[in-house]
């Protein structure tokens, strides 16, 4: 009973602390089982939103409408100065985050540069209330605030404004009362929401992206818990403890709910208490309002305006663009970064789903558009810290503007510079330490190599392909499978003998290669298994074919392999008894150069136009069309370039080059992304009347794979690497106890016998 009494006597902020701690404990104990609370969590979130927008609307109209023209100008001028100062500090430290980047080489799969899908959100609708009712219906807060500001400004000099301002005040008071009723359930809501959040929170596997998460999290904590309180204490008598008591309740709401919007009622409540304690407007005479009411009016304007403008965490969006340039080894000069940080401020008013594609597009195609998907995954983790920072930003911005409006903002420059200097030194030390640790953490990291070498056809055919026997033979072991008659089609012979004879290029990674289990796998091998499955084959005979001309020579000598795979290019004609299937994938030309040549040859054009570089190719009839003005040196295999260094550069496909460079470190790949060269991948087959039906079946399977999504699934797995950017299951105490067999009953004691009556 004493515990219940103790809890009732706690302030709202302390009840929120208690609920958050209990939610954390429950969430960490049950883990992702807390997902059962999703509906209840959503219900509380919706419930707490009931009166926020109406209250904001009426309070802005009333507060601005009650101002005089002179006071309105004063609010705009002083609020603008405060905002610019906060942005300048945020940009300074966000810009410095890049010094955490370690100077290491990172392996990665091929990343196509396809167009971004539309986010479905109109950037103009977010900010321009062309139809205010549409803005209110869709919750476009920036547009709603702009509409309310315009309405309030129009009321300032309106001759009949008294009635409207009074009515807005009444409605604002009613919405405030509703918020107070809602706030009674806030501790319970925080308990549910924090339990759900901490229980379902998971961490990413890919270590390369961990740097962005760690650097961003440090930035948010550093800005929120060091820079903000130091800044306020340098211009007022606001000490650190008072800052925590004022800002942390709102920060906890923002963190546990993942929404700054839901922290607004707490922010209003804390700011009104702050106004009553400070009595900032007491010395400023106003015949119409007392000083408490005047302070409340100022807060009613400042809070929603501070909510609409970009908070410090928004600059992490631009930092992600800088990070993406580093992650994909793209040069991003400091001067261009500053342009992004400063010129991108208007973009930050919008939703990240709109802003990020826009900023990536501004990169001129230097960053693969897959980076947008990566950002959305990272954001799903950082959203909690972002919104905690956003809540604190509103409190800080409101406090600084409040002091400025009541002429109590006195900057103690010596203290400010000393505190910022100490903070900056600490920031530099952390960035240097993070760079050092991440260099150790990521250097020599073969995670991507492990992914590549452990790939298998099983992700698509876990059980079916186990019965197909793969035999790897040499041409000395080749045996001709005779036809029943000269008229028997190749398709019928394969189905009859249940044996498929295939040529493959083992260096055509990721189309055909041996994995760590010494099994032949790859995109093309996956397709070969599909053919074998459809023809009910129980054996596939694989013969090594290094290039097109060897297969052509085999056909001429009567060594008839049914199909040859390994990243070959499509031909619309027959050549030497060889024909290709229908194209199954776009071919992206690429140039590979050693990493030490990267500064001298910073792009594809510089390699193409250079007369000092020797360019090697694996023998292929279509390569002569890619660089007709160059003397190309034929290579028997990739080892002659990667290990023997017989040429300065290598001309091949981007799909093969990206995967091969995972195995051979120290090389850089330039993609040719123009559309004037149209090349596609295809399979090689013999050209005669008996092979026609087999070729038709192969083409049908290629088309079917495109229709049913199998081709895209193969592409994402083999070409792009499917194991990246996935979440692991959240850790929990309960799972840990189960893994330790904590709940298993002991078998050392016999169960007590019971009588029939006891049962």
PyMOL commands that set and color helices and strands:
alter all, ss='L'
color gray80, all
select helices_A, chain A and resi 2-8+12-48+52-65+69-100+123-127+132-138+141-156+161-183+186-200+207-235+240-257+261-278+291-308+312-327+334-343+345-349+352-362+370-405+413-442+447-453+457-459+464-467+475-477+490-497+523-534+548-557+595-597+604-609+623-625+639-642+654-663+689-708+710-719+733-739
alter helices_A, ss='H'
color red, helices_A
select strands_A, chain A and resi 469-473+499-504+513-514+520-521+539-544+563-569+578-580+585-587+589-594+615-618+632-635+649-653+667-671+679-686
alter strands_A, ss='S'
color yellow, strands_A
deselect
rebuild
show_as cartoon
